Amino acid sequence: MTVSTVVAGLLPIMWSSSAGSEVMKPLATPVLGGMISSLLHVLIVTPVIFFWLRERQLKKQGATTATEDISDEFAYEITEGASTEVSGSRSGNEKERGSHE
């Protein structure tokens, strides 16, 4: 949200041709480029680096295939959360049925 706000604020400066724009454009250009490059860094580069570090850590621990272990971890967390939600919703439905009978 921060990046989109800054970009939305700087785009009119980049497109303007009125008085003072020749001074503001050189100031806005590096800020705009920095915001876009930081967005790409946060969304792409950093997750890849963390994945590589986790993969390396799992290999040191003796895992056969780190990517399988990581996907197994996430699958376990997802199924664990889903089974808790399902069991919680069933007990809630059973309570409602019992109160109506």
Gaussian input, Z-matrix of N, CA and C with variables (Angstrom, degrees):
# hf/3-21g

backbone

0 1
 N
 C     1     B1
 C     2     B2     1     A1
 N     3     B3     2     A2     1     D1
 C     4     B4     3     A3     2     D2
 C     5     B5     4     A4     3     D3
 N     6     B6     5     A5     4     D4
 C     7     B7     6     A6     5     D5
 C     8     B8     7     A7     6     D6
 N     9     B9     8     A8     7     D7
 C    10    B10     9     A9     8     D8
 C    11    B11    10    A10     9     D9
 N    12    B12    11    A11    10    D10
 C    13    B13    12    A12    11    D11
 C    14    B14    13    A13    12    D12
 N    15    B15    14    A14    13    D13
 C    16    B16    15    A15    14    D14
 C    17    B17    16    A16    15    D15
 N    18    B18    17    A17    16    D16
 C    19    B19    18    A18    17    D17
 C    20    B20    19    A19    18    D18
 N    21    B21    20    A20    19    D19
 C    22    B22    21    A21    20    D20
 C    23    B23    22    A22    21    D21
 N    24    B24    23    A23    22    D22
 C    25    B25    24    A24    23    D23
 C    26    B26    25    A25    24    D24
 N    27    B27    26    A26    25    D25
 C    28    B28    27    A27    26    D26
 C    29    B29    28    A28    27    D27
 N    30    B30    29    A29    28    D28
 C    31    B31    30    A30    29    D29
 C    32    B32    31    A31    30    D30
 N    33    B33    32    A32    31    D31
 C    34    B34    33    A33    32    D32
 C    35    B35    34    A34    33    D33
 N    36    B36    35    A35    34    D34
 C    37    B37    36    A36    35    D35
 C    38    B38    37    A37    36    D36
 N    39    B39    38    A38    37    D37
 C    40    B40    39    A39    38    D38
 C    41    B41    40    A40    39    D39
 N    42    B42    41    A41    40    D40
 C    43    B43    42    A42    41    D41
 C    44    B44    43    A43    42    D42
 N    45    B45    44    A44    43    D43
 C    46    B46    45    A45    44    D44
 C    47    B47    46    A46    45    D45
 N    48    B48    47    A47    46    D46
 C    49    B49    48    A48    47    D47
 C    50    B50    49    A49    48    D48
 N    51    B51    50    A50    49    D49
 C    52    B52    51    A51    50    D50
 C    53    B53    52    A52    51    D51
 N    54    B54    53    A53    52    D52
 C    55    B55    54    A54    53    D53
 C    56    B56    55    A55    54    D54
 N    57    B57    56    A56    55    D55
 C    58    B58    57    A57    56    D56
 C    59    B59    58    A58    57    D57
 N    60    B60    59    A59    58    D58
 C    61    B61    60    A60    59    D59
 C    62    B62    61    A61    60    D60
 N    63    B63    62    A62    61    D61
 C    64    B64    63    A63    62    D62
 C    65    B65    64    A64    63    D63
 N    66    B66    65    A65    64    D64
 C    67    B67    66    A66    65    D65
 C    68    B68    67    A67    66    D66
 N    69    B69    68    A68    67    D67
 C    70    B70    69    A69    68    D68
 C    71    B71    70    A70    69    D69
 N    72    B72    71    A71    70    D70
 C    73    B73    72    A72    71    D71
 C    74    B74    73    A73    72    D72
 N    75    B75    74    A74    73    D73
 C    76    B76    75    A75    74    D74
 C    77    B77    76    A76    75    D75
 N    78    B78    77    A77    76    D76
 C    79    B79    78    A78    77    D77
 C    80    B80    79    A79    78    D78
 N    81    B81    80    A80    79    D79
 C    82    B82    81    A81    80    D80
 C    83    B83    82    A82    81    D81
 N    84    B84    83    A83    82    D82
 C    85    B85    84    A84    83    D83
 C    86    B86    85    A85    84    D84
 N    87    B87    86    A86    85    D85
 C    88    B88    87    A87    86    D86
 C    89    B89    88    A88    87    D87
 N    90    B90    89    A89    88    D88
 C    91    B91    90    A90    89    D89
 C    92    B92    91    A91    90    D90
 N    93    B93    92    A92    91    D91
 C    94    B94    93    A93    92    D92
 C    95    B95    94    A94    93    D93
 N    96    B96    95    A95    94    D94
 C    97    B97    96    A96    95    D95
 C    98    B98    97    A97    96    D96
 N    99    B99    98    A98    97    D97
 C   100   B100    99    A99    98    D98
 C   101   B101   100   A100    99    D99
 N   102   B102   101   A101   100   D100
 C   103   B103   102   A102   101   D101
 C   104   B104   103   A103   102   D102
 N   105   B105   104   A104   103   D103
 C   106   B106   105   A105   104   D104
 C   107   B107   106   A106   105   D105
 N   108   B108   107   A107   106   D106
 C   109   B109   108   A108   107   D107
 C   110   B110   109   A109   108   D108
 N   111   B111   110   A110   109   D109
 C   112   B112   111   A111   110   D110
 C   113   B113   112   A112   111   D111
 N   114   B114   113   A113   112   D112
 C   115   B115   114   A114   113   D113
 C   116   B116   115   A115   114   D114
 N   117   B117   116   A116   115   D115
 C   118   B118   117   A117   116   D116
 C   119   B119   118   A118   117   D117
 N   120   B120   119   A119   118   D118
 C   121   B121   120   A120   119   D119
 C   122   B122   121   A121   120   D120
 N   123   B123   122   A122   121   D121
 C   124   B124   123   A123   122   D122
 C   125   B125   124   A124   123   D123
 N   126   B126   125   A125   124   D124
 C   127   B127   126   A126   125   D125
 C   128   B128   127   A127   126   D126
 N   129   B129   128   A128   127   D127
 C   130   B130   129   A129   128   D128
 C   131   B131   130   A130   129   D129
 N   132   B132   131   A131   130   D130
 C   133   B133   132   A132   131   D131
 C   134   B134   133   A133   132   D132
 N   135   B135   134   A134   133   D133
 C   136   B136   135   A135   134   D134
 C   137   B137   136   A136   135   D135
 N   138   B138   137   A137   136   D136
 C   139   B139   138   A138   137   D137
 C   140   B140   139   A139   138   D138
 N   141   B141   140   A140   139   D139
 C   142   B142   141   A141   140   D140
 C   143   B143   142   A142   141   D141
 N   144   B144   143   A143   142   D142
 C   145   B145   144   A144   143   D143
 C   146   B146   145   A145   144   D144
 N   147   B147   146   A146   145   D145
 C   148   B148   147   A147   146   D146
 C   149   B149   148   A148   147   D147
 N   150   B150   149   A149   148   D148
 C   151   B151   150   A150   149   D149
 C   152   B152   151   A151   150   D150
 N   153   B153   152   A152   151   D151
 C   154   B154   153   A153   152   D152
 C   155   B155   154   A154   153   D153
 N   156   B156   155   A155   154   D154
 C   157   B157   156   A156   155   D155
 C   158   B158   157   A157   156   D156
 N   159   B159   158   A158   157   D157
 C   160   B160   159   A159   158   D158
 C   161   B161   160   A160   159   D159
 N   162   B162   161   A161   160   D160
 C   163   B163   162   A162   161   D161
 C   164   B164   163   A163   162   D162
 N   165   B165   164   A164   163   D163
 C   166   B166   165   A165   164   D164
 C   167   B167   166   A166   165   D165
 N   168   B168   167   A167   166   D166
 C   169   B169   168   A168   167   D167
 C   170   B170   169   A169   168   D168
 N   171   B171   170   A170   169   D169
 C   172   B172   171   A171   170   D170
 C   173   B173   172   A172   171   D171
 N   174   B174   173   A173   172   D172
 C   175   B175   174   A174   173   D173
 C   176   B176   175   A175   174   D174
 N   177   B177   176   A176   175   D175
 C   178   B178   177   A177   176   D176
 C   179   B179   178   A178   177   D177
 N   180   B180   179   A179   178   D178
 C   181   B181   180   A180   179   D179
 C   182   B182   181   A181   180   D180
 N   183   B183   182   A182   181   D181
 C   184   B184   183   A183   182   D182
 C   185   B185   184   A184   183   D183
 N   186   B186   185   A185   184   D184
 C   187   B187   186   A186   185   D185
 C   188   B188   187   A187   186   D186
 N   189   B189   188   A188   187   D187
 C   190   B190   189   A189   188   D188
 C   191   B191   190   A190   189   D189
 N   192   B192   191   A191   190   D190
 C   193   B193   192   A192   191   D191
 C   194   B194   193   A193   192   D192
 N   195   B195   194   A194   193   D193
 C   196   B196   195   A195   194   D194
 C   197   B197   196   A196   195   D195
 N   198   B198   197   A197   196   D196
 C   199   B199   198   A198   197   D197
 C   200   B200   199   A199   198   D198
 N   201   B201   200   A200   199   D199
 C   202   B202   201   A201   200   D200
 C   203   B203   202   A202   201   D201
 N   204   B204   203   A203   202   D202
 C   205   B205   204   A204   203   D203
 C   206   B206   205   A205   204   D204
 N   207   B207   206   A206   205   D205
 C   208   B208   207   A207   206   D206
 C   209   B209   208   A208   207   D207
 N   210   B210   209   A209   208   D208
 C   211   B211   210   A210   209   D209
 C   212   B212   211   A211   210   D210
 N   213   B213   212   A212   211   D211
 C   214   B214   213   A213   212   D212
 C   215   B215   214   A214   213   D213
 N   216   B216   215   A215   214   D214
 C   217   B217   216   A216   215   D215
 C   218   B218   217   A217   216   D216
 N   219   B219   218   A218   217   D217
 C   220   B220   219   A219   218   D218
 C   221   B221   220   A220   219   D219
 N   222   B222   221   A221   220   D220
 C   223   B223   222   A222   221   D221
 C   224   B224   223   A223   222   D222
 N   225   B225   224   A224   223   D223
 C   226   B226   225   A225   224   D224
 C   227   B227   226   A226   225   D225
 N   228   B228   227   A227   226   D226
 C   229   B229   228   A228   227   D227
 C   230   B230   229   A229   228   D228
 N   231   B231   230   A230   229   D229
 C   232   B232   231   A231   230   D230
 C   233   B233   232   A232   231   D231
 N   234   B234   233   A233   232   D232
 C   235   B235   234   A234   233   D233
 C   236   B236   235   A235   234   D234
 N   237   B237   236   A236   235   D235
 C   238   B238   237   A237   236   D236
 C   239   B239   238   A238   237   D237
 N   240   B240   239   A239   238   D238
 C   241   B241   240   A240   239   D239
 C   242   B242   241   A241   240   D240
 N   243   B243   242   A242   241   D241
 C   244   B244   243   A243   242   D242
 C   245   B245   244   A244   243   D243
 N   246   B246   245   A245   244   D244
 C   247   B247   246   A246   245   D245
 C   248   B248   247   A247   246   D246
 N   249   B249   248   A248   247   D247
 C   250   B250   249   A249   248   D248
 C   251   B251   250   A250   249   D249
 N   252   B252   251   A251   250   D250
 C   253   B253   252   A252   251   D251
 C   254   B254   253   A253   252   D252
 N   255   B255   254   A254   253   D253
 C   256   B256   255   A255   254   D254
 C   257   B257   256   A256   255   D255
 N   258   B258   257   A257   256   D256
 C   259   B259   258   A258   257   D257
 C   260   B260   259   A259   258   D258
 N   261   B261   260   A260   259   D259
 C   262   B262   261   A261   260   D260
 C   263   B263   262   A262   261   D261
 N   264   B264   263   A263   262   D262
 C   265   B265   264   A264   263   D263
 C   266   B266   265   A265   264   D264
 N   267   B267   266   A266   265   D265
 C   268   B268   267   A267   266   D266
 C   269   B269   268   A268   267   D267
 N   270   B270   269   A269   268   D268
 C   271   B271   270   A270   269   D269
 C   272   B272   271   A271   270   D270
 N   273   B273   272   A272   271   D271
 C   274   B274   273   A273   272   D272
 C   275   B275   274   A274   273   D273
 N   276   B276   275   A275   274   D274
 C   277   B277   276   A276   275   D275
 C   278   B278   277   A277   276   D276
 N   279   B279   278   A278   277   D277
 C   280   B280   279   A279   278   D278
 C   281   B281   280   A280   279   D279
 N   282   B282   281   A281   280   D280
 C   283   B283   282   A282   281   D281
 C   284   B284   283   A283   282   D282
 N   285   B285   284   A284   283   D283
 C   286   B286   285   A285   284   D284
 C   287   B287   286   A286   285   D285
 N   288   B288   287   A287   286   D286
 C   289   B289   288   A288   287   D287
 C   290   B290   289   A289   288   D288
 N   291   B291   290   A290   289   D289
 C   292   B292   291   A291   290   D290
 C   293   B293   292   A292   291   D291
 N   294   B294   293   A293   292   D292
 C   295   B295   294   A294   293   D293
 C   296   B296   295   A295   294   D294
 N   297   B297   296   A296   295   D295
 C   298   B298   297   A297   296   D296
 C   299   B299   298   A298   297   D297
 N   300   B300   299   A299   298   D298
 C   301   B301   300   A300   299   D299
 C   302   B302   301   A301   300   D300

   B1=1.4445
   B2=1.5372
   B3=1.3041
   B4=1.4666
   B5=1.5176
   B6=1.3144
   B7=1.4659
   B8=1.5244
   B9=1.3215
   B10=1.4683
   B11=1.5276
   B12=1.3298
   B13=1.4624
   B14=1.5220
   B15=1.3273
   B16=1.4670
   B17=1.5269
   B18=1.3171
   B19=1.4687
   B20=1.5245
   B21=1.3215
   B22=1.4645
   B23=1.5257
   B24=1.3185
   B25=1.4529
   B26=1.5135
   B27=1.3282
   B28=1.4652
   B29=1.5267
   B30=1.3002
   B31=1.4684
   B32=1.5272
   B33=1.3241
   B34=1.4761
   B35=1.5300
   B36=1.3253
   B37=1.4585
   B38=1.5261
   B39=1.3158
   B40=1.4663
   B41=1.5311
   B42=1.3383
   B43=1.4536
   B44=1.5285
   B45=1.3208
   B46=1.4621
   B47=1.5256
   B48=1.3090
   B49=1.4611
   B50=1.5278
   B51=1.3092
   B52=1.4651
   B53=1.5271
   B54=1.3164
   B55=1.4628
   B56=1.5271
   B57=1.2883
   B58=1.4618
   B59=1.5143
   B60=1.3281
   B61=1.4710
   B62=1.5231
   B63=1.3364
   B64=1.4688
   B65=1.5194
   B66=1.3159
   B67=1.4646
   B68=1.5318
   B69=1.3376
   B70=1.4658
   B71=1.5304
   B72=1.3281
   B73=1.4685
   B74=1.5280
   B75=1.3310
   B76=1.4679
   B77=1.5357
   B78=1.3098
   B79=1.4666
   B80=1.5227
   B81=1.3300
   B82=1.4590
   B83=1.5243
   B84=1.3050
   B85=1.4662
   B86=1.5323
   B87=1.3297
   B88=1.4652
   B89=1.5291
   B90=1.3274
   B91=1.4710
   B92=1.5213
   B93=1.3220
   B94=1.4597
   B95=1.5307
   B96=1.3243
   B97=1.4672
   B98=1.5186
   B99=1.3223
   B100=1.4626
   B101=1.5181
   B102=1.3142
   B103=1.4674
   B104=1.5255
   B105=1.3151
   B106=1.4672
   B107=1.5251
   B108=1.3413
   B109=1.4722
   B110=1.5256
   B111=1.3262
   B112=1.4647
   B113=1.5221
   B114=1.3277
   B115=1.4675
   B116=1.5252
   B117=1.3239
   B118=1.4741
   B119=1.5225
   B120=1.3163
   B121=1.4615
   B122=1.5201
   B123=1.3200
   B124=1.4635
   B125=1.5280
   B126=1.3217
   B127=1.4625
   B128=1.5245
   B129=1.3410
   B130=1.4632
   B131=1.5248
   B132=1.3134
   B133=1.4642
   B134=1.5286
   B135=1.3180
   B136=1.4643
   B137=1.5286
   B138=1.3522
   B139=1.4714
   B140=1.5233
   B141=1.3318
   B142=1.4733
   B143=1.5229
   B144=1.3139
   B145=1.4702
   B146=1.5234
   B147=1.3273
   B148=1.4598
   B149=1.5174
   B150=1.3334
   B151=1.4625
   B152=1.5211
   B153=1.3426
   B154=1.4715
   B155=1.5253
   B156=1.3272
   B157=1.4688
   B158=1.5245
   B159=1.3338
   B160=1.4665
   B161=1.5239
   B162=1.3278
   B163=1.4553
   B164=1.5300
   B165=1.3157
   B166=1.4693
   B167=1.5264
   B168=1.3276
   B169=1.4587
   B170=1.5240
   B171=1.3157
   B172=1.4636
   B173=1.5211
   B174=1.3271
   B175=1.4620
   B176=1.5219
   B177=1.3181
   B178=1.4615
   B179=1.5246
   B180=1.3258
   B181=1.4630
   B182=1.5191
   B183=1.3163
   B184=1.4557
   B185=1.5088
   B186=1.3054
   B187=1.4579
   B188=1.5209
   B189=1.3245
   B190=1.4601
   B191=1.5204
   B192=1.3019
   B193=1.4460
   B194=1.5162
   B195=1.3184
   B196=1.4600
   B197=1.5173
   B198=1.3114
   B199=1.4593
   B200=1.5192
   B201=1.3240
   B202=1.4582
   B203=1.5198
   B204=1.3351
   B205=1.4550
   B206=1.5197
   B207=1.3154
   B208=1.4610
   B209=1.5196
   B210=1.3251
   B211=1.4611
   B212=1.5263
   B213=1.3346
   B214=1.4615
   B215=1.5200
   B216=1.3369
   B217=1.4608
   B218=1.5135
   B219=1.3337
   B220=1.4553
   B221=1.5245
   B222=1.3173
   B223=1.4634
   B224=1.5168
   B225=1.3337
   B226=1.4492
   B227=1.5216
   B228=1.3431
   B229=1.4556
   B230=1.5174
   B231=1.3206
   B232=1.4646
   B233=1.5253
   B234=1.3302
   B235=1.4635
   B236=1.5210
   B237=1.3096
   B238=1.4611
   B239=1.5245
   B240=1.3237
   B241=1.4597
   B242=1.5133
   B243=1.3405
   B244=1.4636
   B245=1.5145
   B246=1.3290
   B247=1.4554
   B248=1.5210
   B249=1.3358
   B250=1.4547
   B251=1.5197
   B252=1.3385
   B253=1.4476
   B254=1.5181
   B255=1.3240
   B256=1.4546
   B257=1.5162
   B258=1.3310
   B259=1.4551
   B260=1.5183
   B261=1.3430
   B262=1.4537
   B263=1.5173
   B264=1.3326
   B265=1.4525
   B266=1.5252
   B267=1.3205
   B268=1.4596
   B269=1.5132
   B270=1.3217
   B271=1.4529
   B272=1.5186
   B273=1.3411
   B274=1.4559
   B275=1.5191
   B276=1.3416
   B277=1.4579
   B278=1.5160
   B279=1.3227
   B280=1.4543
   B281=1.5253
   B282=1.3296
   B283=1.4546
   B284=1.5221
   B285=1.3397
   B286=1.4588
   B287=1.5164
   B288=1.3255
   B289=1.4610
   B290=1.5236
   B291=1.3290
   B292=1.4528
   B293=1.5201
   B294=1.3115
   B295=1.4555
   B296=1.5250
   B297=1.3301
   B298=1.4742
   B299=1.5162
   B300=1.3033
   B301=1.4778
   B302=1.4761
   A1=110.34
   A2=115.86
   A3=119.14
   A4=110.54
   A5=116.28
   A6=120.10
   A7=110.07
   A8=117.15
   A9=118.84
   A10=111.37
   A11=117.59
   A12=120.45
   A13=111.15
   A14=116.18
   A15=119.78
   A16=110.60
   A17=116.85
   A18=120.34
   A19=109.82
   A20=117.83
   A21=120.74
   A22=111.23
   A23=117.71
   A24=120.77
   A25=113.94
   A26=116.27
   A27=119.57
   A28=113.94
   A29=118.27
   A30=120.15
   A31=112.47
   A32=120.14
   A33=117.77
   A34=112.46
   A35=117.45
   A36=120.04
   A37=110.04
   A38=116.67
   A39=120.72
   A40=111.39
   A41=119.00
   A42=122.50
   A43=113.79
   A44=117.44
   A45=118.93
   A46=111.80
   A47=114.15
   A48=120.26
   A49=110.17
   A50=116.65
   A51=120.71
   A52=110.43
   A53=115.37
   A54=120.79
   A55=110.23
   A56=116.37
   A57=121.59
   A58=114.19
   A59=117.14
   A60=118.98
   A61=111.75
   A62=117.44
   A63=118.86
   A64=111.65
   A65=117.54
   A66=121.70
   A67=110.46
   A68=116.94
   A69=120.98
   A70=112.87
   A71=118.33
   A72=120.33
   A73=112.49
   A74=120.01
   A75=119.06
   A76=112.85
   A77=118.04
   A78=120.69
   A79=111.50
   A80=116.64
   A81=120.80
   A82=112.39
   A83=118.30
   A84=122.01
   A85=113.20
   A86=120.55
   A87=118.44
   A88=113.26
   A89=116.37
   A90=118.68
   A91=110.06
   A92=116.42
   A93=121.05
   A94=110.86
   A95=116.97
   A96=120.48
   A97=112.26
   A98=116.65
   A99=120.07
   A100=112.60
   A101=116.36
   A102=119.32
   A103=111.31
   A104=116.99
   A105=120.03
   A106=110.69
   A107=117.17
   A108=118.78
   A109=111.44
   A110=118.26
   A111=119.77
   A112=110.79
   A113=117.21
   A114=120.70
   A115=110.15
   A116=116.33
   A117=120.00
   A118=111.08
   A119=116.63
   A120=120.16
   A121=111.07
   A122=116.50
   A123=120.67
   A124=111.34
   A125=117.84
   A126=120.35
   A127=114.21
   A128=118.01
   A129=119.69
   A130=112.21
   A131=117.91
   A132=121.58
   A133=111.71
   A134=117.39
   A135=120.44
   A136=112.75
   A137=120.32
   A138=118.50
   A139=113.66
   A140=117.12
   A141=120.13
   A142=110.05
   A143=117.34
   A144=120.61
   A145=110.52
   A146=117.30
   A147=119.81
   A148=111.69
   A149=117.96
   A150=120.99
   A151=110.44
   A152=116.70
   A153=119.96
   A154=111.09
   A155=116.91
   A156=119.37
   A157=111.39
   A158=117.12
   A159=120.69
   A160=110.50
   A161=116.65
   A162=121.13
   A163=110.55
   A164=116.09
   A165=121.34
   A166=110.87
   A167=116.51
   A168=120.68
   A169=111.03
   A170=116.87
   A171=119.83
   A172=111.57
   A173=117.38
   A174=119.88
   A175=110.92
   A176=116.84
   A177=120.22
   A178=111.30
   A179=117.15
   A180=121.48
   A181=111.83
   A182=117.51
   A183=120.78
   A184=114.22
   A185=117.66
   A186=119.79
   A187=109.02
   A188=116.85
   A189=120.09
   A190=111.30
   A191=116.97
   A192=120.94
   A193=107.64
   A194=116.04
   A195=120.82
   A196=112.03
   A197=117.36
   A198=118.63
   A199=110.97
   A200=118.18
   A201=120.71
   A202=110.34
   A203=116.87
   A204=120.37
   A205=111.64
   A206=116.12
   A207=119.40
   A208=109.64
   A209=117.42
   A210=119.23
   A211=110.35
   A212=117.99
   A213=120.82
   A214=111.05
   A215=117.29
   A216=120.66
   A217=110.47
   A218=116.28
   A219=119.75
   A220=110.74
   A221=117.60
   A222=120.32
   A223=110.17
   A224=117.51
   A225=120.84
   A226=110.73
   A227=116.64
   A228=120.24
   A229=110.59
   A230=117.17
   A231=120.70
   A232=109.80
   A233=117.20
   A234=119.02
   A235=111.32
   A236=117.85
   A237=121.10
   A238=109.83
   A239=116.86
   A240=120.94
   A241=111.94
   A242=116.74
   A243=120.32
   A244=110.97
   A245=118.49
   A246=119.80
   A247=111.15
   A248=117.47
   A249=120.63
   A250=110.31
   A251=116.84
   A252=120.11
   A253=111.00
   A254=117.51
   A255=121.22
   A256=110.18
   A257=117.24
   A258=118.91
   A259=110.71
   A260=117.50
   A261=120.98
   A262=111.20
   A263=117.11
   A264=119.53
   A265=110.55
   A266=118.58
   A267=120.27
   A268=110.75
   A269=116.35
   A270=117.79
   A271=110.53
   A272=117.01
   A273=120.33
   A274=111.02
   A275=117.78
   A276=121.33
   A277=110.64
   A278=117.12
   A279=120.11
   A280=110.54
   A281=116.98
   A282=120.16
   A283=110.63
   A284=116.48
   A285=119.74
   A286=110.92
   A287=118.00
   A288=121.19
   A289=110.17
   A290=116.29
   A291=120.21
   A292=112.05
   A293=118.39
   A294=121.10
   A295=111.29
   A296=117.69
   A297=120.32
   A298=111.72
   A299=117.67
   A300=119.94
   A301=112.97
   D1=-36.78
   D2=179.54
   D3=-63.93
   D4=-45.19
   D5=-178.67
   D6=-63.18
   D7=-44.02
   D8=-179.18
   D9=-64.60
   D10=-35.21
   D11=177.93
   D12=-66.88
   D13=-44.30
   D14=179.83
   D15=-65.52
   D16=-43.23
   D17=179.37
   D18=-63.59
   D19=-42.77
   D20=178.95
   D21=-63.45
   D22=-32.30
   D23=178.06
   D24=-77.36
   D25=-29.30
   D26=-176.70
   D27=-90.95
   D28=-23.00
   D29=-179.02
   D30=-60.78
   D31=-43.00
   D32=176.88
   D33=-61.39
   D34=-33.55
   D35=177.31
   D36=-66.59
   D37=-40.06
   D38=-179.22
   D39=-67.70
   D40=-32.73
   D41=-177.29
   D42=-89.14
   D43=-14.73
   D44=-173.49
   D45=-71.54
   D46=154.32
   D47=176.05
   D48=-132.77
   D49=16.95
   D50=-178.70
   D51=-81.90
   D52=-175.59
   D53=-178.52
   D54=-62.94
   D55=133.82
   D56=179.43
   D57=92.37
   D58=-9.98
   D59=-178.29
   D60=-69.17
   D61=-27.87
   D62=178.83
   D63=-68.46
   D64=-18.80
   D65=176.22
   D66=-90.54
   D67=-38.55
   D68=-174.17
   D69=-78.67
   D70=-33.74
   D71=-178.63
   D72=-58.24
   D73=-46.74
   D74=178.58
   D75=-64.80
   D76=-24.74
   D77=177.33
   D78=-79.99
   D79=-36.14
   D80=-176.70
   D81=-79.02
   D82=-28.88
   D83=-175.81
   D84=-59.70
   D85=-51.48
   D86=-179.58
   D87=-68.12
   D88=-31.25
   D89=177.92
   D90=-66.65
   D91=-44.23
   D92=178.48
   D93=-62.64
   D94=-45.69
   D95=178.02
   D96=-63.37
   D97=-38.84
   D98=178.57
   D99=-66.50
   D100=-38.29
   D101=178.95
   D102=-66.94
   D103=-41.48
   D104=179.50
   D105=-68.38
   D106=-42.37
   D107=179.38
   D108=-67.85
   D109=-34.31
   D110=177.69
   D111=-68.68
   D112=-35.25
   D113=176.67
   D114=-62.63
   D115=-45.86
   D116=178.51
   D117=-63.98
   D118=-38.47
   D119=179.32
   D120=-63.40
   D121=-45.24
   D122=-177.20
   D123=-69.60
   D124=-37.31
   D125=-175.32
   D126=-87.44
   D127=-23.34
   D128=-175.25
   D129=-119.67
   D130=-56.18
   D131=-171.37
   D132=-67.14
   D133=-49.85
   D134=-176.87
   D135=-61.46
   D136=-46.07
   D137=177.07
   D138=-60.90
   D139=-36.10
   D140=178.60
   D141=-65.93
   D142=-41.98
   D143=178.77
   D144=-63.17
   D145=-44.51
   D146=178.40
   D147=-63.67
   D148=-37.43
   D149=177.20
   D150=-63.32
   D151=-44.83
   D152=179.26
   D153=-62.59
   D154=-41.39
   D155=178.90
   D156=-64.67
   D157=-41.17
   D158=179.24
   D159=-66.59
   D160=-39.99
   D161=178.08
   D162=-62.29
   D163=-42.83
   D164=178.52
   D165=-64.13
   D166=-40.82
   D167=179.05
   D168=-64.14
   D169=-41.75
   D170=179.60
   D171=-67.47
   D172=-35.12
   D173=177.25
   D174=-65.95
   D175=-37.40
   D176=177.62
   D177=-66.52
   D178=-30.00
   D179=179.66
   D180=-79.83
   D181=-4.57
   D182=175.81
   D183=97.36
   D184=14.35
   D185=177.63
   D186=-69.41
   D187=142.07
   D188=-178.84
   D189=-71.87
   D190=-50.30
   D191=177.89
   D192=-132.95
   D193=112.77
   D194=-174.31
   D195=-64.32
   D196=-36.68
   D197=-178.12
   D198=-66.43
   D199=-35.19
   D200=176.82
   D201=-66.40
   D202=-40.84
   D203=179.21
   D204=-64.11
   D205=-41.44
   D206=179.56
   D207=-65.32
   D208=-44.46
   D209=179.92
   D210=-66.40
   D211=-34.14
   D212=176.23
   D213=-65.07
   D214=-39.63
   D215=178.23
   D216=-61.23
   D217=-47.16
   D218=-178.50
   D219=-67.46
   D220=-39.18
   D221=178.96
   D222=-63.07
   D223=-39.93
   D224=179.37
   D225=-64.39
   D226=-43.77
   D227=-179.90
   D228=-63.61
   D229=-39.95
   D230=-178.82
   D231=-67.98
   D232=-47.55
   D233=-178.48
   D234=-68.83
   D235=-33.93
   D236=177.76
   D237=-63.09
   D238=-45.54
   D239=178.94
   D240=-65.79
   D241=-38.81
   D242=-178.96
   D243=-68.74
   D244=-39.77
   D245=-179.39
   D246=-67.79
   D247=-33.96
   D248=177.30
   D249=-66.65
   D250=-42.54
   D251=-179.84
   D252=-66.04
   D253=-42.24
   D254=-178.68
   D255=-64.92
   D256=-46.36
   D257=-178.45
   D258=-65.91
   D259=-35.23
   D260=178.10
   D261=-66.60
   D262=-38.94
   D263=-178.80
   D264=-73.15
   D265=-32.84
   D266=177.93
   D267=-66.29
   D268=-44.27
   D269=-179.21
   D270=-64.92
   D271=-33.31
   D272=177.20
   D273=-66.15
   D274=-39.54
   D275=178.91
   D276=-68.89
   D277=-38.47
   D278=179.30
   D279=-65.55
   D280=-37.73
   D281=177.73
   D282=-63.98
   D283=-40.21
   D284=179.29
   D285=-65.67
   D286=-41.27
   D287=179.42
   D288=-63.86
   D289=-40.81
   D290=-179.44
   D291=-65.67
   D292=-34.14
   D293=-178.76
   D294=-76.03
   D295=-24.46
   D296=-179.95
   D297=-83.87
   D298=-21.28
   D299=-174.18
   D300=-83.60

